[in-house]
Amino acid sequence: MRRRPRIPPSPLPQRDGVDPVRVRLPFSEGWATVRDHLVARLAAGRGVIDQMIDAGQIVGADGRPLTRDAAYVPGLYVWFHRELPAEERVPYPVEVVYRDEHIVVADKPHFLATTPRGSHVAETALARLRRDLGIPSLTAAHRLDRLTAGLVLFTVRPEERGAYQSLFRDKRVTKEYEAIAAYDPAVALPRTVRSRIVKERGVLTAHEVAGEPNAVSRIELLAHHEGRGRYRLLPRTGQTHQLRVHMNALGLPILGDRLYPVVAAAGPAGDFGRPLQLLARALEFTDPVTGRAHRFTSGRALTAWSAYGAWAGEDTHRPGGTQPTDE
């Protein structure tokens, strides 16, 4: 069995809670210099790589800046800080529900990405928590969609991350969600929905196809009034957009969903109106490191249930989609 190469520690510190970019020079390519490879590989503007090298911003494992004529060495690691995009600040806090020397459980608001991805880098739950808590080693054990609010588990120690990630991989975490959607008395509930869901790279939506089910969700109606239902959703698997796809398949798309049943145009930057009414309400698991039995509950409530007019209003900077509750 081939052993994975040891990755040296980053010689650069985090910046605004964001790790530097690490690039490993592949063995399958032969370039004269590191500079030539980076120019060809990275989607940087004309002359950007040269400017970064000349400014000493690209370094090797020893922390020394590379020069333009640094020889290409297969397997070599280099690091640099990306130019952070201009990001609209999500004006809602990340609440810490629990913290010990091993984990942090956070209650994420709508519109905030869990981890850096695409155009959301410093304005993410992970980067915020690293800065606010002073824990640069913090990492996410799993992710919530940017538009979904609720509980996310983070790990403090890098050497323990795999143990916590395995909880989700091996389905040893009980996850409970809450959603607000239309009420239809013709839809018999509770029920367990099973289907095969496929999400293609580069396509915004996932879809159901024929075949062996890979997505299982328990769906229960908690209450209904004024044509809206409040639902408890218990996913047994973790396919992308699984709960949104299954609710839509029942004819009950979640309020505020801009992908299902049809893809809607993205709102302008800073538009925090009509958030997706989906909340990761509870996480329950046995800690693989300490053996403690944990159950955590979100302190948020979905506003389309108790204050539909506020949720549907035109004020796009209204506190978005969830509000504190003692439930």
Secondary structure, DSSP 8 states (H G I E B T S, - for coil): ----------SS--BTTB--EEEE--TT---SBHHHHHHHHS---TTHHHHHHHTT--B-TTS-B--TT-B--TT-EEEE-----------S--EEEEE-SSEEEEEE-TT-BSS-BTTBSSSBHHHHHHHHHT-TT-EESS---TT-EEEEEEES-GGGHHHHHHHHHTT-SEEEEEEEEE--TTS--SEEEEEEEEE-TT-S-EEEESSS--EEEEEEEEEEETTEEEEEEEESS--TTHHHHHHHHTT--BTT-SSSSS------TT---S---EEEEEEEEE-TTT--EEEEE--EEEHHHH-HHHHHSS-TTSS-SEEE---
